Amino acid sequence: ELGPVLTAFMVTGRVGAAMCAEIGTMKVTEQIDAIRSMAVNPKNYLIAPRFIAGIIMVPLLTIFCILMGILGGYLISTYFFHMSSATYFSPMPLHITRFDIIAGAVKSIIFGILLVTICCYKGMKTKGGAEGVGKATTNSVVISYVSILISDFLITLALNALHLKIKYDWHL
């Protein structure tokens, strides 16, 4: 549950802010107008690759984040609490279900779409020079964080309702 949210926060803070600042700087220095004047669609040239990267990389980074969390828990458990590896790993299949993996993947993809869309949109709408770039970047990160939290809540509600319906309708 927490892996996709934390990963999306890290990506938003680092990559989302950089995307917004870069596109915003291009906007206020009229580089986007120069791209248009060369008959190139700036959305296809600047935003589409970032969008695809967000959809691919946020889920991959979520997997990495979850694996590092498991490894960290294992190291703490074995070295500080002298727990055996079998004791640590044996209950995992009982507590991690296919539904958890699907929910994490769905959340990661949606978070990737959200953060790239918000940060690129704010970058494209930047006005007012360097000060405007700073404000747009801050706004994009804050709006992305809030959107991630709200969408996490709504996705969790929807997936849990779906899971209960499937579980009781199909007697799984």
N, C-alpha and C positions, 0 to 999 in steps of 0.2 A: 504493500500500500504506500509506503513512504518513498521507495526508490524512484518511481517516476516523477514525483513532485520535487524531490531534492535535486534530481538530475536536471529537470526543467528549470529550476531556480538557478543552478550553476550555469547552464547554457545561456539563459536569459541575461544573467549578470555579466557574463564575459562576451559571448558571441552576439547576443541580441543588441547589447549596447554598442558594440563595434559596428554591427550592420547599420544601425540607425545613424550613428555618427558619420560613417563613411558615405552613406547615401545622402544624409543631410548636408554634409560638406559639399558633395557633388551638386546638390540642388542650389545651395546659396552661391556657389562659384560658377553657376550656369553650365556646368559640365553635362548635365542631363539634357539641357537645351541643345548643346553641341552634338550629343548622341542622336537626338531627334533630327537635327539638321542633316545628318548623314544617312537619313532614311532607315534608322535602326530603332526598333521599338524598345524603349528603356525598360519596360516591364519584362519583356522576354530576355533582354540582355543582362539586366541587373537583379531582378527579383526571382525569376524562374529558377536559376541555379541555386539560389539560397533556399528557396522553397523546397526543392527536391532534397537538398542537403539536410534541411531540418527534419523532413519526414524520414530520412534514412538514419541520420546520426543520433537523434535523440533516443530512439529505441535501442540502438547499439550501445550508446553510453549508459542507458538505464541498465542493460544487462551487465555491463562492466561494473557499475555502481553496486548492484545487488551482489555480484560475485565478490567484490571487495568487502562488502559488509559481512558476508558469510565467512570469508577468510579472516577478517578482523575479529569476529566473534569466536571463531575457532582458536585463533592464537591467544586471545585473552583467556578463554576457557581452559585451554591445555596448559599454558605456562603459569597463569596466576592462580587458577582454581584446581589444577591437577586433574582435569577431567580427561577421560580417554577419548580417542577419536571416535570410537564406536558409540559411546554415550552421546557425543555431540551430534553425529551425523545420522544415527538410526531413527530418531523421531521425525526427521525432515519429510520423508514421503507421506507421513500421516497428516502433516500440517500444510504442505504445499500441494495444491490441487491444480488441475488443468485450468480451472476457472480463474485462479490467481494469475496464472501466466497469461491467459487471454486478456484479463482485465488490465494487467500491467502493460501489455502491448498496445491495447486500444488507447489507454491513457497517454502513453508515450507518443503515439502518432498524433493524437489530438493536441497535446501540449506543443509538439514540434510545429504543427500547423499554426497554432495560436501565436506562439512567440515570434515566428518569422513574419506572419501577416501583420501583427501589430507593429513590430520594430521597423519593417520595411515601409509600412503605411506612414508611420510618424516621420521617417526619414524623407519620404517623398513630399510630405507636406511642410517641411521645415522652411521657416522664413526668418529673416532678421540677423544674418551673419553668424559670427561665432557664438554669440549669446543665444541665438535661436537654436543652434545645433546642440548646445548644452542642455537647454530646456527640453528640446524634443527627445534627446537621449534619456534624460531623467524620466520624463513622462512615459516613454515607451517601456522602460524597465518596470516602473511602478504599475502601469496598466497591465503589463504582461504578468507580473506577480499576482495581482488581484484576479485576473482572468484565469490563471492557472488554478488558484485556490477555489474559485467559484465553479469552474468546470470540473475540478476533481470531485467536489461535493456532488454536483449533478450527475456526473458519470457514475460515481459510486452508488447513488440512489437508483439510477436506471439499471445498472448491471446487477445490483442486489435484488431488485424487483424481478428482473428477468431470470436470475438464477433461482430464486424461490419458485417462480412460476414453472420453470422447466423441471425443477426438482420434484415438486408436488404433482404436476400434471403428468409427468412421465415416470414418476416413482423411481428416480435415480438414487 
